Structures are given as C-alpha cells and as structure tokens.
Amino acid sequence: MKLAQMPTQRVIACSAGEASQTAGVVEVAPLLSQMNSRLYRQGMVYDVQVALTEPISPTVPYQLNIYTLPNNWFTHGAIKEAFSRWRSSLQDELVATGGKHSKWLDFTIQPDADGSPGSNVFYPNFWDGNSHTAVSTGYKQGYSEVTDSDGDVMKFNTGGAEDKSGAGVYNVMLEFARHIMSRRADDTAESGPQAYEGLQAGLDEMDHILEDGDTPPWDQDYGMWHGAADADSDTRLVWADTLVIGIGNDSDDTAARTAATRLVSRTIQAPLGLLFLEANAAFAQSSDSEFAVIAKPGKYKGVSAAPIFHHDLLGATAKSLR
C-alpha cells in the first residue's frame, strides 16, 4: 500500500502582532513549525503564495505589496558565510559534547528591512466557531548568537545598521560584501602579454577588450543590495507581487471591484522564508485575519523548500540534522 504524503497544514491565516501598522514581516518557517509541531528550518528557500482572506470593503483601492530578499548567489552566499561563522563559534562546544546538540537547534537570522527588528510580526489566526483569535502563545523564535572578541553577544540581521559597540548585530549582506572585497586583489592589471597583442592597431574593439572589459558590468562593492560596503545601510528587497481590491464609482459597484481585484499571488520563492509586506491601510490586530500564507506542497516535511546550505554542524551531510 502506498503511504500517504506527510500530513501538513500548509494554509495559515495570519494577523498582525501590533496595531496600526502598515508593514510587517512574515516568517514562514516558525509559522509552519507552530502549525505542524515539528521543526521547519529557516535556512531554506520556501515556495509560497499569499492570499487575501478577510472580506475587505475599502472606500479606496486596497493594495498589499509583497517583497523578499533577492534569490540570487549574493544572498545565498551571505547566508552561507553567516552560518559558517556561527558554526565555527560552536566547535569547542561540539568537541566537548562529542558532537551532540539539542534536537531543535537551528541557525536563524533575524529579519530586518529597515533597522527595526521584529517591528511587526504576524501570528497564526484561528476560528473557534464564533470569532477569530490570534495565537502567539508558544511562538518561540529566538535568533542565533555568537560572542565577539570583546565578549559581547551578537546576532545576525538580514539588513539595517550594524551595532558593534556592545551587544548588537551583524548585517549579513554587508559583512559578505566586505568578505568578498577583502579577498580581491588591489591590482587587477595584466602583467603578462595583453589580449590580442600584435594585432593591427586601430580596431575599435581593442580598447574595450583591454580596458573596459577588465571590470564586470555591475557595482563591484555590491552596493546594489546593501548600500555601500564602507557604511551601514538597509538591505534592498525585491518586489515579488501585489494583491489588490479595486473599487468602482462607489463601494457597491461589484462588477468594477471584481474586475480590478487580485486576491492570490503567484508562487513566490522566499529565501529564509521571509516575506516583507506593505499595505496602504493598517493591518488588523489579533481579532481578524486579512491574509493567509500558502506553502506549496513538496518533499521537505510536506512543503516545497530547497536548502540554502547543509544543516549539519559537523560539515558532513544535510541528513544528519533534520
């Protein structure tokens, strides 16, 4: 008999943790962990959709913009480098324990798009037959820490200004850019024979081949994603989708509302399972759910997600730490 796929609650209605907020962060991994009572690791790229759920009746068009971290090699590299630094900080403890660690140990980076960690986090919202209830109890999401050379405890951030004067944060994007730039040779000039040496002078292409082509066609300090590598700045997010409820000449114009309405997003690839939301009206708090996160079905504990790095603390296989 063929076994059924792992039962998984993939649709999670959400409500805001704070009132009067028009922006916030959805953390898919802890939401799935809470709903299914098993660990879903943050260090994955989750395939998800967002759907509007509350029957909103706006007097002006309602719009919900969805952003994510860029799903590119730079973001993945920054996360891998941060994980490597965190794992290295645990080596003495791993040796002392013979490689043993707690079951729920996971490397996590706190989301921060604007320098305000956790300014508005969304919680699961339930219906008890009479009313909606947001459940934040049991929502235990700590973020990984390391100790720097001064003995200060530091966390990892997806963005925002760094604070290294005491207990603070590392901006993983900024630190990765510095890591790349520190490995780059200062002098990139050719010391040997030049390309196409000996060809007739006067070809228009020669200047490009010998000079302009020495640098890549993008900003070499990767400031496109974090600002400048020599200054603290916010991480740039990328647009993923926009949901909207349109209106006609008045709020009862059903035909016009339907024509301009988009309630369900496309499938979004979200590094670290982080969705950054921005609406043109304040999210409801606690008692209502205005949207739901839908995790696509797949082979990772019932959902579609691809690992960004191997989760084994000892550097072996991804299967040893689930």
ROPA-431371 format. One record per residue (C-alpha): residue number from 1; residue in three letters; x, y, z. Coordinates in steps of 0.5 Angstrom, whole numbers, padded with zeros to 4 digits. Layout:
# ROPA-431371
{rec NUM; 'ALA'; {X; Y; Z}} ...
***
This chain:
# ROPA-431371
{rec 1; 'MET'; {0000; 0000; 0000}} {rec 2; 'LYS'; {0003; 0007; -0002}} {rec 3; 'LEU'; {0004; 0011; 0004}} {rec 4; 'ALA'; {0000; 0018; 0004}} {rec 5; 'GLN'; {0004; 0024; 0004}} {rec 6; 'MET'; {0006; 0027; 0011}} {rec 7; 'PRO'; {0000; 0031; 0013}} {rec 8; 'THR'; {0002; 0038; 0013}} {rec 9; 'GLN'; {-0002; 0044; 0015}} {rec 10; 'ARG'; {0000; 0049; 0009}} {rec 11; 'VAL'; {-0005; 0054; 0009}} {rec 12; 'ILE'; {-0004; 0059; 0015}} {rec 13; 'ALA'; {-0008; 0065; 0016}} {rec 14; 'CYS'; {-0005; 0071; 0020}} {rec 15; 'SER'; {-0006; 0077; 0024}} {rec 16; 'ALA'; {-0001; 0083; 0026}} {rec 17; 'GLY'; {0002; 0083; 0032}} {rec 18; 'GLU'; {0002; 0090; 0033}} {rec 19; 'ALA'; {-0004; 0095; 0032}} {rec 20; 'SER'; {-0004; 0101; 0027}} {rec 21; 'GLN'; {0002; 0098; 0023}} {rec 22; 'THR'; {0002; 0098; 0015}} {rec 23; 'ALA'; {0008; 0094; 0014}} {rec 24; 'GLY'; {0011; 0088; 0017}} {rec 25; 'VAL'; {0015; 0081; 0017}} {rec 26; 'VAL'; {0012; 0074; 0015}} {rec 27; 'GLU'; {0017; 0069; 0018}} {rec 28; 'VAL'; {0014; 0062; 0014}} {rec 29; 'ALA'; {0019; 0057; 0018}} {rec 30; 'PRO'; {0016; 0059; 0025}} {rec 31; 'LEU'; {0009; 0059; 0023}} {rec 32; 'LEU'; {0010; 0052; 0020}} {rec 33; 'SER'; {0013; 0050; 0026}} {rec 34; 'GLN'; {0008; 0052; 0030}} {rec 35; 'MET'; {0002; 0050; 0026}} {rec 36; 'ASN'; {0005; 0043; 0025}} {rec 37; 'SER'; {0009; 0042; 0032}} {rec 38; 'ARG'; {0016; 0040; 0028}} {rec 39; 'LEU'; {0022; 0044; 0026}} {rec 40; 'TYR'; {0022; 0047; 0020}} {rec 41; 'ARG'; {0029; 0050; 0019}} {rec 42; 'GLN'; {0030; 0058; 0017}} {rec 43; 'GLY'; {0036; 0056; 0012}} {rec 44; 'MET'; {0031; 0055; 0006}} {rec 45; 'VAL'; {0028; 0058; 0000}} {rec 46; 'TYR'; {0021; 0057; 0001}} {rec 47; 'ASP'; {0016; 0057; -0005}} {rec 48; 'VAL'; {0009; 0060; -0002}} {rec 49; 'GLN'; {0003; 0064; -0004}} {rec 50; 'VAL'; {0000; 0070; -0001}} {rec 51; 'ALA'; {-0008; 0070; -0001}} {rec 52; 'LEU'; {-0013; 0076; 0002}} {rec 53; 'THR'; {-0018; 0073; 0006}} {rec 54; 'GLU'; {-0022; 0078; 0010}} {rec 55; 'PRO'; {-0028; 0081; 0006}} {rec 56; 'ILE'; {-0025; 0088; 0006}} {rec 57; 'SER'; {-0030; 0093; 0004}} {rec 58; 'PRO'; {-0025; 0099; 0002}} {rec 59; 'THR'; {-0027; 0106; 0000}} {rec 60; 'VAL'; {-0021; 0107; -0004}} {rec 61; 'PRO'; {-0017; 0101; -0007}} {rec 62; 'TYR'; {-0013; 0096; -0002}} {rec 63; 'GLN'; {-0006; 0094; -0004}} {rec 64; 'LEU'; {-0002; 0089; -0001}} {rec 65; 'ASN'; {0006; 0089; -0004}} {rec 66; 'ILE'; {0010; 0083; -0002}} {rec 67; 'TYR'; {0018; 0084; -0002}} {rec 68; 'THR'; {0023; 0078; -0001}} {rec 69; 'LEU'; {0031; 0078; 0000}} {rec 70; 'PRO'; {0034; 0077; -0007}} {rec 71; 'ASN'; {0034; 0070; -0009}} {rec 72; 'ASN'; {0041; 0070; -0012}} {rec 73; 'TRP'; {0048; 0068; -0011}} {rec 74; 'PHE'; {0050; 0074; -0007}} {rec 75; 'THR'; {0044; 0073; -0002}} {rec 76; 'HIS'; {0046; 0066; -0001}} {rec 77; 'GLY'; {0053; 0067; 0000}} {rec 78; 'ALA'; {0052; 0072; 0005}} {rec 79; 'ILE'; {0047; 0067; 0009}} {rec 80; 'LYS'; {0052; 0061; 0008}} {rec 81; 'GLU'; {0058; 0066; 0010}} {rec 82; 'ALA'; {0054; 0068; 0017}} {rec 83; 'PHE'; {0052; 0060; 0018}} {rec 84; 'SER'; {0060; 0058; 0017}} {rec 85; 'ARG'; {0062; 0064; 0022}} {rec 86; 'TRP'; {0056; 0061; 0027}} {rec 87; 'ARG'; {0058; 0054; 0026}} {rec 88; 'SER'; {0066; 0056; 0028}} {rec 89; 'SER'; {0064; 0059; 0034}} {rec 90; 'LEU'; {0061; 0052; 0036}} {rec 91; 'GLN'; {0067; 0048; 0035}} {rec 92; 'ASP'; {0069; 0048; 0042}} {rec 93; 'GLU'; {0062; 0046; 0045}} {rec 94; 'LEU'; {0061; 0041; 0040}} {rec 95; 'VAL'; {0068; 0038; 0042}} {rec 96; 'ALA'; {0066; 0038; 0049}} {rec 97; 'THR'; {0060; 0034; 0048}} {rec 98; 'GLY'; {0062; 0029; 0043}} {rec 99; 'GLY'; {0058; 0033; 0037}} {rec 100; 'LYS'; {0052; 0032; 0041}} {rec 101; 'HIS'; {0047; 0038; 0040}} {rec 102; 'SER'; {0040; 0039; 0042}} {rec 103; 'LYS'; {0034; 0037; 0038}} {rec 104; 'TRP'; {0031; 0044; 0036}} {rec 105; 'LEU'; {0038; 0047; 0035}} {rec 106; 'ASP'; {0038; 0052; 0028}} {rec 107; 'PHE'; {0041; 0057; 0025}} {rec 108; 'THR'; {0037; 0063; 0025}} {rec 109; 'ILE'; {0038; 0070; 0022}} {rec 110; 'GLN'; {0033; 0076; 0025}} {rec 111; 'PRO'; {0029; 0080; 0019}} {rec 112; 'ASP'; {0031; 0087; 0019}} {rec 113; 'ALA'; {0029; 0091; 0013}} {rec 114; 'ASP'; {0029; 0098; 0016}} {rec 115; 'GLY'; {0033; 0098; 0022}} {rec 116; 'SER'; {0028; 0096; 0027}} {rec 117; 'PRO'; {0028; 0088; 0028}} {rec 118; 'GLY'; {0021; 0085; 0029}} {rec 119; 'SER'; {0017; 0091; 0029}} {rec 120; 'ASN'; {0011; 0088; 0027}} {rec 121; 'VAL'; {0011; 0080; 0026}} {rec 122; 'PHE'; {0005; 0076; 0024}} {rec 123; 'TYR'; {0002; 0070; 0028}} {rec 124; 'PRO'; {-0003; 0065; 0026}} {rec 125; 'ASN'; {-0010; 0066; 0027}} {rec 126; 'PHE'; {-0016; 0061; 0028}} {rec 127; 'TRP'; {-0023; 0061; 0028}} {rec 128; 'ASP'; {-0027; 0058; 0034}} {rec 129; 'GLY'; {-0034; 0058; 0031}} {rec 130; 'ASN'; {-0035; 0064; 0034}} {rec 131; 'SER'; {-0029; 0069; 0033}} {rec 132; 'HIS'; {-0022; 0070; 0030}} {rec 133; 'THR'; {-0017; 0069; 0035}} {rec 134; 'ALA'; {-0009; 0070; 0034}} {rec 135; 'VAL'; {-0005; 0065; 0038}} {rec 136; 'SER'; {0002; 0068; 0040}} {rec 137; 'THR'; {0003; 0063; 0046}} {rec 138; 'GLY'; {0008; 0058; 0044}} {rec 139; 'TYR'; {0011; 0062; 0038}} {rec 140; 'LYS'; {0018; 0062; 0041}} {rec 141; 'GLN'; {0023; 0064; 0036}} {rec 142; 'GLY'; {0030; 0066; 0038}} {rec 143; 'TYR'; {0036; 0068; 0034}} {rec 144; 'SER'; {0043; 0065; 0033}} {rec 145; 'GLU'; {0048; 0069; 0037}} {rec 146; 'VAL'; {0056; 0069; 0037}} {rec 147; 'THR'; {0061; 0072; 0042}} {rec 148; 'ASP'; {0066; 0077; 0039}} {rec 149; 'SER'; {0073; 0078; 0041}} {rec 150; 'ASP'; {0070; 0084; 0047}} {rec 151; 'GLY'; {0066; 0078; 0050}} {rec 152; 'ASP'; {0059; 0082; 0047}} {rec 153; 'VAL'; {0054; 0078; 0045}} {rec 154; 'MET'; {0052; 0079; 0037}} {rec 155; 'LYS'; {0046; 0077; 0033}} {rec 156; 'PHE'; {0046; 0076; 0025}} {rec 157; 'ASN'; {0041; 0081; 0021}} {rec 158; 'THR'; {0039; 0081; 0014}} {rec 159; 'GLY'; {0040; 0088; 0014}} {rec 160; 'GLY'; {0040; 0095; 0018}} {rec 161; 'ALA'; {0045; 0099; 0021}} {rec 162; 'GLU'; {0050; 0095; 0025}} {rec 163; 'ASP'; {0052; 0096; 0032}} {rec 164; 'LYS'; {0059; 0093; 0035}} {rec 165; 'SER'; {0060; 0098; 0041}} {rec 166; 'GLY'; {0057; 0093; 0045}} {rec 167; 'ALA'; {0052; 0087; 0045}} {rec 168; 'GLY'; {0049; 0088; 0038}} {rec 169; 'VAL'; {0048; 0086; 0031}} {rec 170; 'TYR'; {0052; 0084; 0024}} {rec 171; 'ASN'; {0049; 0086; 0018}} {rec 172; 'VAL'; {0050; 0079; 0014}} {rec 173; 'MET'; {0050; 0083; 0007}} {rec 174; 'LEU'; {0054; 0088; 0009}} {rec 175; 'GLU'; {0059; 0083; 0012}} {rec 176; 'PHE'; {0059; 0079; 0006}} {rec 177; 'ALA'; {0061; 0084; 0001}} {rec 178; 'ARG'; {0067; 0086; 0006}} {rec 179; 'HIS'; {0069; 0079; 0006}} {rec 180; 'ILE'; {0069; 0079; -0002}} {rec 181; 'MET'; {0072; 0085; -0002}} {rec 182; 'SER'; {0078; 0083; 0003}} {rec 183; 'ARG'; {0080; 0077; -0002}} {rec 184; 'ARG'; {0080; 0082; -0008}} {rec 185; 'ALA'; {0087; 0084; -0011}} {rec 186; 'ASP'; {0088; 0091; -0011}} {rec 187; 'ASP'; {0092; 0091; -0017}} {rec 188; 'THR'; {0088; 0087; -0023}} {rec 189; 'ALA'; {0092; 0090; -0028}} {rec 190; 'GLU'; {0095; 0085; -0033}} {rec 191; 'SER'; {0103; 0084; -0032}} {rec 192; 'GLY'; {0104; 0079; -0038}} {rec 193; 'PRO'; {0102; 0079; -0045}} {rec 194; 'GLN'; {0096; 0083; -0047}} {rec 195; 'ALA'; {0090; 0080; -0050}} {rec 196; 'TYR'; {0090; 0080; -0058}} {rec 197; 'GLU'; {0098; 0083; -0057}} {rec 198; 'GLY'; {0101; 0084; -0064}} {rec 199; 'LEU'; {0094; 0085; -0068}} {rec 200; 'GLN'; {0094; 0092; -0072}} {rec 201; 'ALA'; {0092; 0098; -0068}} {rec 202; 'GLY'; {0086; 0102; -0070}} {rec 203; 'LEU'; {0081; 0097; -0068}} {rec 204; 'ASP'; {0075; 0100; -0065}} {rec 205; 'GLU'; {0074; 0094; -0060}} {rec 206; 'MET'; {0081; 0094; -0058}} {rec 207; 'ASP'; {0080; 0099; -0052}} {rec 208; 'HIS'; {0074; 0095; -0050}} {rec 209; 'ILE'; {0078; 0088; -0049}} {rec 210; 'LEU'; {0084; 0091; -0046}} {rec 211; 'GLU'; {0081; 0096; -0041}} {rec 212; 'ASP'; {0073; 0097; -0041}} {rec 213; 'GLY'; {0073; 0089; -0040}} {rec 214; 'ASP'; {0077; 0089; -0034}} {rec 215; 'THR'; {0071; 0090; -0030}} {rec 216; 'PRO'; {0065; 0087; -0029}} {rec 217; 'PRO'; {0058; 0090; -0031}} {rec 218; 'TRP'; {0056; 0092; -0024}} {rec 219; 'ASP'; {0058; 0095; -0018}} {rec 220; 'GLN'; {0064; 0092; -0015}} {rec 221; 'ASP'; {0062; 0093; -0008}} {rec 222; 'TYR'; {0055; 0090; -0009}} {rec 223; 'GLY'; {0052; 0097; -0006}} {rec 224; 'MET'; {0046; 0095; -0010}} {rec 225; 'TRP'; {0044; 0090; -0005}} {rec 226; 'HIS'; {0046; 0093; 0002}} {rec 227; 'GLY'; {0048; 0101; 0000}} {rec 228; 'ALA'; {0056; 0102; 0001}} {rec 229; 'ALA'; {0061; 0097; 0004}} {rec 230; 'ASP'; {0064; 0102; 0008}} {rec 231; 'ALA'; {0058; 0105; 0011}} {rec 232; 'ASP'; {0052; 0102; 0015}} {rec 233; 'SER'; {0045; 0102; 0011}} {rec 234; 'ASP'; {0039; 0098; 0009}} {rec 235; 'THR'; {0039; 0092; 0005}} {rec 236; 'ARG'; {0035; 0092; -0001}} {rec 237; 'LEU'; {0029; 0088; -0002}} {rec 238; 'VAL'; {0026; 0086; -0009}} {rec 239; 'TRP'; {0018; 0086; -0011}} {rec 240; 'ALA'; {0015; 0079; -0011}} {rec 241; 'ASP'; {0008; 0081; -0012}} {rec 242; 'THR'; {0002; 0086; -0011}} {rec 243; 'LEU'; {-0005; 0084; -0009}} {rec 244; 'VAL'; {-0011; 0089; -0010}} {rec 245; 'ILE'; {-0018; 0090; -0008}} {rec 246; 'GLY'; {-0021; 0095; -0013}} {rec 247; 'ILE'; {-0027; 0099; -0013}} {rec 248; 'GLY'; {-0032; 0103; -0018}} {rec 249; 'ASN'; {-0035; 0109; -0017}} {rec 250; 'ASP'; {-0038; 0107; -0010}} {rec 251; 'SER'; {-0037; 0101; -0006}} {rec 252; 'ASP'; {-0043; 0097; -0008}} {rec 253; 'ASP'; {-0040; 0097; -0015}} {rec 254; 'THR'; {-0039; 0090; -0015}} {rec 255; 'ALA'; {-0037; 0089; -0023}} {rec 256; 'ALA'; {-0032; 0094; -0022}} {rec 257; 'ARG'; {-0029; 0091; -0016}} {rec 258; 'THR'; {-0028; 0084; -0019}} {rec 259; 'ALA'; {-0025; 0087; -0025}} {rec 260; 'ALA'; {-0020; 0090; -0021}} {rec 261; 'THR'; {-0019; 0085; -0016}} {rec 262; 'ARG'; {-0013; 0080; -0015}} {rec 263; 'LEU'; {-0013; 0076; -0009}} {rec 264; 'VAL'; {-0008; 0071; -0009}} {rec 265; 'SER'; {-0001; 0072; -0011}} {rec 266; 'ARG'; {0004; 0068; -0016}} {rec 267; 'THR'; {0008; 0063; -0013}} {rec 268; 'ILE'; {0014; 0067; -0009}} {rec 269; 'GLN'; {0021; 0064; -0008}} {rec 270; 'ALA'; {0023; 0067; -0001}} {rec 271; 'PRO'; {0030; 0066; 0002}} {rec 272; 'LEU'; {0030; 0064; 0009}} {rec 273; 'GLY'; {0022; 0064; 0009}} {rec 274; 'LEU'; {0022; 0072; 0010}} {rec 275; 'LEU'; {0016; 0076; 0007}} {rec 276; 'PHE'; {0016; 0083; 0008}} {rec 277; 'LEU'; {0009; 0086; 0007}} {rec 278; 'GLU'; {0007; 0093; 0006}} {rec 279; 'ALA'; {0000; 0096; 0005}} {rec 280; 'ASN'; {-0004; 0102; 0004}} {rec 281; 'ALA'; {-0008; 0101; 0010}} {rec 282; 'ALA'; {-0006; 0099; 0017}} {rec 283; 'PHE'; {-0007; 0091; 0019}} {rec 284; 'ALA'; {-0012; 0089; 0024}} {rec 285; 'GLN'; {-0009; 0086; 0030}} {rec 286; 'SER'; {-0011; 0080; 0034}} {rec 287; 'SER'; {-0018; 0079; 0032}} {rec 288; 'ASP'; {-0018; 0079; 0025}} {rec 289; 'SER'; {-0014; 0076; 0019}} {rec 290; 'GLU'; {-0013; 0079; 0013}} {rec 291; 'PHE'; {-0009; 0075; 0009}} {rec 292; 'ALA'; {-0006; 0068; 0009}} {rec 293; 'VAL'; {0001; 0064; 0007}} {rec 294; 'ILE'; {0000; 0058; 0003}} {rec 295; 'ALA'; {0006; 0054; 0003}} {rec 296; 'LYS'; {0007; 0050; -0004}} {rec 297; 'PRO'; {0007; 0042; -0003}} {rec 298; 'GLY'; {0013; 0039; -0003}} {rec 299; 'LYS'; {0018; 0034; -0001}} {rec 300; 'TYR'; {0021; 0038; 0005}} {rec 301; 'LYS'; {0016; 0036; 0011}} {rec 302; 'GLY'; {0011; 0036; 0006}} {rec 303; 'VAL'; {0012; 0043; 0003}} {rec 304; 'SER'; {0017; 0046; -0002}} {rec 305; 'ALA'; {0023; 0048; 0000}} {rec 306; 'ALA'; {0030; 0048; -0002}} {rec 307; 'PRO'; {0036; 0048; 0003}} {rec 308; 'ILE'; {0041; 0054; 0002}} {rec 309; 'PHE'; {0047; 0051; 0006}} {rec 310; 'HIS'; {0048; 0044; 0009}} {rec 311; 'HIS'; {0045; 0044; 0016}} {rec 312; 'ASP'; {0050; 0039; 0019}} {rec 313; 'LEU'; {0054; 0042; 0025}} {rec 314; 'LEU'; {0060; 0038; 0023}} {rec 315; 'GLY'; {0060; 0039; 0016}} {rec 316; 'ALA'; {0058; 0032; 0013}} {rec 317; 'THR'; {0051; 0031; 0010}} {rec 318; 'ALA'; {0045; 0035; 0010}} {rec 319; 'LYS'; {0041; 0029; 0013}} {rec 320; 'SER'; {0044; 0029; 0020}} {rec 321; 'LEU'; {0041; 0035; 0023}} {rec 322; 'ARG'; {0034; 0035; 0021}} 
***
